[in-house]
């Protein structure tokens, strides 16, 4: 559902429409279907033309680096704080100066140097087979190394940035040595060699190939809202469990945007970022992709609400990038393929 349709349906409020004549150039690792409708609404709302280039996160960062000062990019939109940190470390970003953004987005979702900002929040809890797992036996990520989970866990590979960031958060919480022991215990309890994406892990649990999986919530939301009966059947076989609720909280991450160092349209770039943290844009993201808003006042989708409430890790997500190299080495040593 496009943002204009959400407005018409009364799900979000109408937006004032000033008339401006300018443009902004966006490099986006997000799928067209998720980002283009929102950018179109920004154009309609402000009169600022958005030029969109999409691609894989690594490819877009390589392109910006190669283009140097001549890059047309004003904003880099991508997923995971780890990818945003890589852009920062590559020296292609600059600080975002916006009192509005700082007032609306929690500090933990903004780069300590203000070079990137979170636009949506995604949680990475445990999903379990409702007919084979007693949720009272679940507690924390750490407890998944217990002997009772031998041969029962599905999760994607160590090359996945989502898993790398989760491990990076655990290094910050528990230390590198303890996290390596945990990673070894996880590998020992895998039901199969890591393969596929988060959706594949959820399908595997529903199919009986494993009993628990770690996945981002929006993958479950997509299956839940699918028009295919076989997708909805997957969600009927699963339940969500929010781990670590008695200590640091469930691991969370973001999709976000970095402000490109050689932006040619700085005013418009900040204007677009401010639009994207408005209640209207945040409600659109929640509705279309079942991600959590980064702004507390934004409306949740019914799908998101159906998953219940949880306590999130309060870690500043900049740490996920800082600890990424250590996380990859930990997973390699643990033979997490």
Buried (B, 14 or more C-beta within 10 A) or exposed (E): EBBBEBBEEEBBEEBEEEEBEEBBBBBBBBEEEBBBBBBBBBBEBBEBBBBBEBBEBEEBBEBBEEBEEEBBBBBBBBBBBBBBBBBBEBEBBBEBEBEEBBEBBBEBBBBEEBBBBBBBBBBBBBBBBBEEBEEEEBBBBBBBBEEEBEEBBBBBBBEBBBBBBBBBBBBBBBEBEEBBBBBBBBBBBBBBEBEBBBBBBBBBBBEEBBBBBBBBBBBBBBBBBBEEEEBEEBBEBBBBBBBBBEEBBBBBBBBBBBBBBBBBBBEBBBBBBBBBBBBBBBBBBBBBBBBBBBBEEBBBBEBBEBBEEBEBBEBBBBBBBBBBEBBBEBBEEBEBE
